[in-house]
């Protein structure tokens, strides 16, 4: 009887280990147990659309963005949508698995814009899709709730 109880307990633990040991997360992992950052370095065509804010809707825009990467840290250099002659501007951020976050600050339309871009690298490894949130402030106005859709396509 004791032998049967031991076998039942061992079978139960084995079943629990099999069920809890599996994951549907397909992010690559590193030997240290963390998530390996995707490689996003390169030249990207950055398309921003569906721009809305309390200051009104705006037309979309595009820019060439050059991303450099060291581990999880990224820098993104571009003219973005800055006032002519003021760029390029460098944003900084990070990669967590396939999610890329970049913050950038630049002069725009007589004021200053702070933008936060959060995009996910698609499985094709040449497309990123996500969003931009931003705050623009000028001498007499503040737009602090801007949002947009971002689609980036790798050029190289």
Secondary structure as UniProt FT lines:
FT   HELIX           2..20
FT   TURN            31..32
FT   STRAND          42..52
FT   TURN            54..55
FT   STRAND          61..70
FT   TURN            71..72
FT   STRAND          73..78
FT   TURN            80..81
FT   TURN            84..85
FT   STRAND          89..96
FT   TURN            97..98
FT   STRAND          99..108
FT   TURN            109..110
FT   STRAND          111..121
FT   TURN            123..124
FT   STRAND          127..137
FT   STRAND          142..154
//
